[in-house]
Amino acid sequence: MLAVLRRPRWIAYLVLGVLFGVLTFNLGQWQWHRYQDKAERRDLITANYDAAPVPLGEVLPDASAPLPHDDQWRRVTATGTYLDHDQHLARNRPHGGVFGYEVLVPLLLADGSAVTVDRGWVPNAKTASTLPEVPAPPPGEVTVTGWLRPSEPDLGHDLPAGQLSSIHLPSLAAATGLDLVQAYVVLESEDPPAGRPEALERPDVRVGSHLAYSLQWWLTVPLGVVLVLVMAHQTARDESGAPVRARKPKKVRIWDEEDE
């Protein structure tokens, strides 16, 4: 068999088998990393989402500081006054299988900074050039309870005033001139309560089938090389003229002889 494997054609087969193994190993790694990312997100949401709320200042004492990774989805409270004239709409946001807008309203805090509150979702208007009707936030001082989320990437779209392509807090700060906290709050409740857009859905914590896919890919890693070796072994046997094992004669049953 080694003599067969030294031939250029079979060396090429072995190289292809090794490349197949490298490819399937990397595909398994990719699925494994996707599983790890989703499992980490699931654990973070499970730990923070239903925990007792804490004051916003305990999590983010400095408005300019980024939201720590482990504090994503932390449940917080904040008290201030809504700046409804600085309301912005984030476009193309899915909710229940339909796209619409998420309503972003800054909440002015006692220290002069403001935190962006995502008050919920509203459907698109009848035409793209028409904005939907949005329930007004409660006037005066209000205490909001909700979950902290980090700023999203800037998609770089040029949109009309009052609209955003993503919840990119630096863009919102530039549009409003406010000193915004570098995280926004997905609204759970307001005190005093008021009419509000549709509440956003609870985050999906399913991890999918990535772990099973990674194991499947890894199990196929040696398949290419094993197949080449089996074929090389059979080729070597054929070329050596080794006799093929004779098949055992079929047993004849008594009743089969009687039927002849």
Phi and psi in degrees as a GROMACS rama.xvg file:
@    title "Ramachandran Plot"
@    xaxis  label "Phi"
@    yaxis  label "Psi"
@TYPE xy
-63.0809  -35.8702  LEU-2
-63.3706  -38.0622  ALA-3
-65.3496  -42.4819  VAL-4
-69.7928  -18.2958  LEU-5
-79.8354  -10.7284  ARG-6
-72.0529  144.555  ARG-7
-53.1633  -41.5965  PRO-8
-63.0106  -41.4166  ARG-9
-74.6872  -30.5168  TRP-10
-61.3645  -41.0967  ILE-11
-62.4543  -40.44  ALA-12
-60.7901  -43.8871  TYR-13
-62.7456  -41.0654  LEU-14
-60.6637  -43.7499  VAL-15
-62.6588  -39.4762  LEU-16
-62.6721  -40.8625  GLY-17
-66.2825  -42.9644  VAL-18
-62.1211  -38.242  LEU-19
-61.6157  -41.0493  PHE-20
-64.1762  -41.7342  GLY-21
-62.738  -42.8032  VAL-22
-62.3287  -48.5621  LEU-23
-67.8723  -33.1285  THR-24
-63.0747  -45.5058  PHE-25
-66.9325  -35.8451  ASN-26
-64.1434  -39.3297  LEU-27
-63.3164  -40.4134  GLY-28
-62.0278  -41.7549  GLN-29
-60.6495  -46.7089  TRP-30
-65.0871  -36.6419  GLN-31
-64.3765  -42.8331  TRP-32
-66.2993  -37.0495  HIS-33
-62.9775  -41.1773  ARG-34
-62.1199  -45.0368  TYR-35
-61.5492  -43.0466  GLN-36
-62.1624  -44.3571  ASP-37
-71.1776  -35.2743  LYS-38
-67.1297  -39.7871  ALA-39
-64.4232  -41.9961  GLU-40
-63.2863  -42.6558  ARG-41
-59.1806  -46.4064  ARG-42
-64.3821  -38.1067  ASP-43
-65.9514  -45.255  LEU-44
-66.2891  -42.4265  ILE-45
-60.1369  -38.8203  THR-46
-74.154  -33.756  ALA-47
-103.672  -30.3587  ASN-48
-63.7782  -43.4435  TYR-49
-101.946  10.0714  ASP-50
-70.5795  160.438  ALA-51
-62.7538  137.705  ALA-52
-69.3244  148.741  PRO-53
-123.255  158.409  VAL-54
-60.4198  143.576  PRO-55
-54.8922  -38.8805  LEU-56
-64.1965  -23.3362  GLY-57
-71.3702  -30.3573  GLU-58
-89.903  -41.8845  VAL-59
-128.927  77.1431  LEU-60
-67.5294  -21.8776  PRO-61
-113.539  119.345  ASP-62
-61.7813  -26.8215  ALA-63
-87.5757  -6.20013  SER-64
-80.5077  140.536  ALA-65
-70.4688  157.241  PRO-66
-71.8199  121.965  LEU-67
-59.9884  146.035  PRO-68
-55.9066  -44.5399  HIS-69
-71.7133  -9.12616  ASP-70
-99.0789  4.86889  ASP-71
-63.5515  139.574  GLN-72
66.8822  14.9202  TRP-73
-65.5392  139.964  ARG-74
-89.9375  121.633  ARG-75
-132.338  165.828  VAL-76
-122.843  150.2  THR-77
-148.596  141.236  ALA-78
-118.489  133.319  THR-79
-178.111  -159.021  GLY-80
-125.07  129.821  THR-81
-67.5809  135.436  TYR-82
-100.488  79.9839  LEU-83
-67.1928  -21.0504  ASP-84
-73.0346  -12.574  HIS-85
-102.681  16.8716  ASP-86
-62.5613  139.204  GLN-87
-131.792  154.924  HIS-88
-115.276  126.762  LEU-89
-90.2781  123.633  ALA-90
-85.0044  162.719  ARG-91
55.391  47.6797  ASN-92
-103.872  124.142  ARG-93
-78.4238  147.529  PRO-94
-160.2  115.321  HIS-95
62.3655  31.4004  GLY-96
81.6047  5.92921  GLY-97
-123.996  145.648  VAL-98
-96.9831  142.659  PHE-99
-159.701  -142.404  GLY-100
-121.698  147.625  TYR-101
-103.817  136.312  GLU-102
-95.319  118.03  VAL-103
-110.348  121.488  LEU-104
-129.199  123.444  VAL-105
-68.4971  141.02  PRO-106
-111.562  113.856  LEU-107
-74.743  125.122  LEU-108
-96.7295  170.385  LEU-109
-65.0286  -28.7077  ALA-110
-85.1511  4.08185  ASP-111
94.7937  -14.4885  GLY-112
-82.3392  176.203  SER-113
-140.553  147.348  ALA-114
-115.99  135.941  VAL-115
-78.3439  130.046  THR-116
-112.608  122.686  VAL-117
-86.5815  100.663  ASP-118
-79.1382  -9.37744  ARG-119
136.544  -162.928  GLY-120
-119.372  141.848  TRP-121
-130.155  146.788  VAL-122
-73.2109  162.45  PRO-123
-62.1061  152.985  ASN-124
-76.0647  178.728  ALA-125
-64.754  -31.3195  LYS-126
-127.787  157.14  THR-127
-66.536  -25.8118  ALA-128
-85.1042  -4.30929  SER-129
-109.054  132.323  THR-130
-85.1606  149.046  LEU-131
-75.8658  162.7  PRO-132
-76.4033  135.84  GLU-133
-125.154  129.041  VAL-134
-60.1352  136.531  PRO-135
-74.2869  144.903  ALA-136
-71.3326  160.592  PRO-137
-66.1823  141.954  PRO-138
-79.09  163.908  PRO-139
73.253  -166.797  GLY-140
-70.9495  136.647  GLU-141
-142.512  145.644  VAL-142
-108.623  123.283  THR-143
-107.158  147.143  VAL-144
-123.95  134.218  THR-145
-173.714  -165.915  GLY-146
-116.036  136.647  TRP-147
-79.7456  136.279  LEU-148
-134.319  146.182  ARG-149
-78.6292  163.248  PRO-150
-60.7662  143.537  SER-151
-90.9772  162.43  GLU-152
-63.9343  151.939  PRO-153
-81.4461  122.221  ASP-154
-83.2288  -10.497  LEU-155
74.5741  17.8948  GLY-156
-82.9299  142.641  HIS-157
-91.7948  107.824  ASP-158
-119.13  162.039  LEU-159
-61.9073  159.637  PRO-160
-57.404  140.424  ALA-161
88.8192  1.86551  GLY-162
-127.55  149.598  GLN-163
-131.238  148.639  LEU-164
-86.0385  -16.4965  SER-165
-155.328  169.558  SER-166
-86.8218  72.0487  ILE-167
-98.1004  103.666  HIS-168
-64.3192  -36.3175  LEU-169
-60.0295  -36.7192  PRO-170
-66.7882  -39.3968  SER-171
-67.1723  -39.1002  LEU-172
-63.3672  -40.7803  ALA-173
-65.5538  -36.1368  ALA-174
-73.6109  -30.7327  ALA-175
-103.244  -18.6925  THR-176
73.9402  16.3455  GLY-177
-94.9353  155.009  LEU-178
-87.5059  90.3427  ASP-179
-88.4669  139.145  LEU-180
-61.2787  140.712  VAL-181
-83.9498  44.3103  GLN-182
-162.797  154.8  ALA-183
-119.841  163.46  TYR-184
-110.997  122.117  VAL-185
-81.9223  116.73  VAL-186
-67.2208  131.816  LEU-187
-101.437  -50.9668  GLU-188
-153.556  161.688  SER-189
-128.578  145.73  GLU-190
-134.387  111.026  ASP-191
-73.7749  151.666  PRO-192
-72.7343  158.103  PRO-193
-153.318  167.458  ALA-194
-60.275  142.728  GLY-195
-146.091  162.887  ARG-196
-62.5438  171.557  PRO-197
-62.331  133.322  GLU-198
-64.8195  144.237  ALA-199
-72.8589  152.915  LEU-200
-71.0527  152.956  GLU-201
-61.2587  139.377  ARG-202
-62.8171  144.17  PRO-203
-77.9936  124.408  ASP-204
-110.109  13.2287  VAL-205
-70.651  142.965  ARG-206
-100.961  -7.02007  VAL-207
73.6096  -161.525  GLY-208
-103.894  21.7945  SER-209
-63.4693  -36.1902  HIS-210
-64.3167  -44.8747  LEU-211
-63.4017  -40.1738  ALA-212
-63.9698  -40.5283  TYR-213
-63.1555  -42.1039  SER-214
-64.2623  -39.8609  LEU-215
-62.1073  -44.0086  GLN-216
-64.1949  -43.2609  TRP-217
-66.127  -33.5977  TRP-218
-67.0114  -23.2003  LEU-219
-89.7757  -1.76099  THR-220
-55.1623  -48.8477  VAL-221
-81.6736  -2.66567  PRO-222
-59.062  -44.3053  LEU-223
-62.4044  -47.0431  GLY-224
-65.9309  -41.9553  VAL-225
-60.7047  -41.5416  VAL-226
-63.4339  -41.9357  LEU-227
-63.7238  -42.5685  VAL-228
-64.2934  -40.1983  LEU-229
-63.7368  -43.4272  VAL-230
-65.7928  -40.243  MET-231
-64.7151  -40.4693  ALA-232
-61.6248  -43.857  HIS-233
-66.7681  -38.5443  GLN-234
-63.4463  -42.2192  THR-235
-62.7339  -39.8444  ALA-236
-63.9985  -43.3876  ARG-237
-63.4574  -40.8545  ASP-238
-74.2535  -25.7134  GLU-239
-80.5611  -10.8669  SER-240
71.9246  21.7642  GLY-241
-61.4261  134.796  ALA-242
-65.5456  143.058  PRO-243
-80.1091  133.402  VAL-244
-56.2917  124.669  ARG-245
-68.6607  142.454  ALA-246
-79.4696  142.133  ARG-247
-65.3268  138.563  LYS-248
-63.4926  145.237  PRO-249
-71.2106  131.981  LYS-250
-68.9026  137.76  LYS-251
-100.999  122.435  VAL-252
-81.042  153.261  ARG-253
-57.176  -44.0535  ILE-254
-70.7692  -22.0522  TRP-255
-68.5851  -38.2034  ASP-256
-66.3751  -35.8915  GLU-257
-69.5165  -27.1033  GLU-258
-77.3122  -17.7319  ASP-259
